[in-house]
Amino acid sequence: MNLVNLLSEYKEYSGFCAAIKKGEVPISVAGICESAMAHFVAETAKEKKALVITYSDMEAKQLWEDLCLYTDDASYFPSCEYIFFDIDAKDRHKEHRRLSALSKGKGICVASLEAVLQFTLPAEFMKNNILEIAMDSEFDLEELCEKLVRMGYVREEEVSGKGQFSLRGGILDVFSVNSENPVRIEFFDTFVDSIREFDKDTQRSIENIDKTVIIPASELANLDSKALSKKLEEEKKRIKRKKADYSKLIENIDRDIEAMENGREISYKYIDLIYDEIPTILDYYDKDSIVFLIEPKRINERSKSFEWEQGEILQSLSEKNLLIPARGKLWKSYADAADKIQSLPLVSVNSLTHSTVNYSYKAIFNFNTKTTVSLHGKVEYLYEDLLEKQKSGATVVVLASNRSRGENLAGTLSEKGINCRYIHDDAEFKKGEIVIVRGEQSKGFEYPDLNFTMISDREIFDAGKRKS
């Protein structure tokens, strides 16, 4: 057995999987404690593209970190802060992370409700603008550069940050927002002659590679400034017909039109002039995917406060003549999002009891899980606990943050009369065995019906600490 193949002998889980296979969704699951949620999601979604929705960014980030123990295909989609004013530089770290998550065609993506409701790059544009450049492939350099601009990349003399490219003769440097390092692509006429990663600070090569994948660099990449300028001119005519004095607003609109004509980025505040329906991450999922709602009651409560907060922001912008009246909807309403979510294969995951807020379920399942008790640095408690579990024939996985700690712990436990061994990341272990595995998770958990326990070494050695 391994960490993502634990539940096959669990009768309740077998019934749950059968319901999914038969299409008996939405499904409500109760009894999954917070520390077991990452494992439950990973095991359920191991062959599907999945979206996991939580009630806060903090919870989403923590769940993503825990998921990384079970899969290499987990990503985190944070919420973003909209910028309504012209500034020369802004931190695009979150935007780049969002785009990287959206570009993946598989795996598990974790997002807060706020992130799910916010505008993002339309799915169709992302699908049509993932650029793969491989050795010996052929491109027209001028057309390639034009495409990079349409994808949101900025041309510079020298690449120093994500979302930039430069061209010198037949050498194209690009720093894709989903990459750790920029790439240098050398062309022989129209053919790719070499591709290599390089250090953005020293500009020195790191290694040769066979291909590179470049994704859009901005969530606003597909917006047509000319088309928007035309719509803004129409809005100005409509506003001028009103009795109230909107001269300041018109002045601000004129300034925005001029900024766009000079190549400045379109402001988020005009999104709903372009889209009849706000594009969101939900558009990236279909009936072959699976959506997990973590604590739907708390998600519903957060939706109310989020929509109130956004309403206050928009009212403030309108009062300052920075927003066209009755415009500026930058997010999907939770009611509309709930309709979309309900149309997808949905699993509602609750730690305590089932919740029927906004959703009606075709099947419900009750699981038995427990969060392990922190040892608060008292290692002797671990010895006592493991000796008892060894007598009962329990299967125990102890996580160690690094190999050295894991091997040392295995030696110490063996000296205490506990039969255990240190195993490598993907190694199999037997039922009834105590093993130590390199990995991290915020807390441990138990499946009492399977006599299985996972213990995190944070609970043994680092009580109260969290990954930064």
Secondary structure by P-SEA (a helix, b strand, c coil): ccccccccccaaaaaaaaaaaaccccbbbccccccaaaaaaaaaaccccbbbbcccaaaaaaaaaaaccccccbbbbbbbbbbccccccccaaaaaaaaaaaaccccbbbbcccccccccccaaaaaaccccccccccccaaaaaaaaaaaccccccccccccbbbbcccbbbbbcccccbbbbbbbcccccccccccccccccccccccccccccccccccccaaaaaaaaaaaaaaaaaccccaaaaaaaaaaaaaaaaaccccccccccccccccccccccccccbbbbbcaaaaaaaaaaaaaaaaaaaaaaaaaacccccccccccccaaaaaaaaaacbbbbbbccccccccccccbbbbbbbbbbbbcccaaaaaaaaaaaaaaabbbbbbbbccaaaaaaaaaaaaaaccbbbbbcccccccccbbbbbbbcccbbbbcccccbbbbbcccccccccccc
